């Protein structure tokens, strides 16, 4: 589903990604872990072309996102074309990014109506079913300011799912939440994983990564230091850097 080969990205003189190689199979849950500033979130944003890449290859389901190939060169697409391809990739952000002036129901309806040209009646039915799936059926007419952080994040997940994406990206989805609200969001993500959704998750929740991930990828200094099954990377890491990191977070 995701293929990255030698992906690099710099912001001015700061080289954030220094040649990232990664494969994500269809139906896999891959958790990206590592210290702050290691390039995890930047890489995630590159997958759906919220950030352009400087070099390398990055495709989703066999298709370049944000680029077309001409010979050996990659040509960046216009924003409208890039947005069309990006519509197949859902993303859940750290700070929810809900529309403050729209109810939970309208937030979930917005993408299907505006982007997919779905009828409002069909979009409403879809939104209602998704809000029920994330346990918020009774909050459909509430505005974001009337919801807890955990509830807002669950609305954000429902909104991403409304586009029927082939891939879901999560950028530290629980890091802005009070500790007692983390569990309700992780449970929704566990449900998505059980349903076979392909997911790439940047997270500091080691328990979630251990329980749900098919693959753990540890990044540091803009590169993949170690990757493998949770039992390998979290239980018996080969890299001294991974062992050092885990000793400080678990």
QUIWO-V632248 format. One record per backbone hydrogen bond with DSSP energy under -0.5 kcal/mol. CO is the residue of the C=O (numbers start at 1). NH is the residue of the N-H. Records with the same first field share a line. If there is no record, write none. Layout:
CO=NH + NH
This chain:
1=61
2=24
3=59
4=22
5=57
7=19 + 20
8=54 + 55
9=16 + 17
10=12
11=14
13=15
14=11 + 16
17=9
20=7
22=4
24=2
25=28
28=30 + 199
29=214 + 215
30=32 + 201
31=33 + 217
32=203
33=219
35=38
38=222
39=43
40=44
41=45
42=46
43=47
44=48
45=50 + 51
46=49
55=8
57=5
58=65
59=3
60=63
63=60
64=66
66=77
68=75
70=73
73=70 + 75
74=76
75=68
78=82
79=83
80=84
81=85
82=86
83=87
85=88
86=89
88=90 + 166 + 167
90=169
91=93
92=171
93=96
95=97
98=100
99=102
102=144
103=107
104=108
105=109
106=110
107=111
108=112
109=113
110=114
111=115 + 116
112=118
119=123
120=124
121=125
122=126
123=127
124=128
125=129
126=130
127=131
128=132
129=133
130=134
131=136
132=135
136=139
137=140
139=142
140=105
142=104
143=146
144=147
148=152
149=153
150=154
151=155
152=156
153=157
154=158
155=159
156=160
157=161
158=162
160=163
161=164
167=90
168=200
169=92
170=172 + 202
172=175
174=177
178=181 + 182
179=182 + 183
181=185
182=185 + 186
183=187
184=188
185=189
186=190
187=191
188=192
189=193
190=194
191=195
192=197
193=196
198=168
199=30
200=170 + 202
201=32 + 203
202=172
204=206
205=209
206=210
207=211
208=212 + 213
209=213
215=31
216=218 + 228
217=33 + 219
218=225 + 226
220=223
222=18
223=220 + 225
226=218
228=216
229=232 + 233
230=234 + 235
232=236
239=243
240=244
241=245
242=246
243=247
244=248
245=248 + 249
246=249 + 250
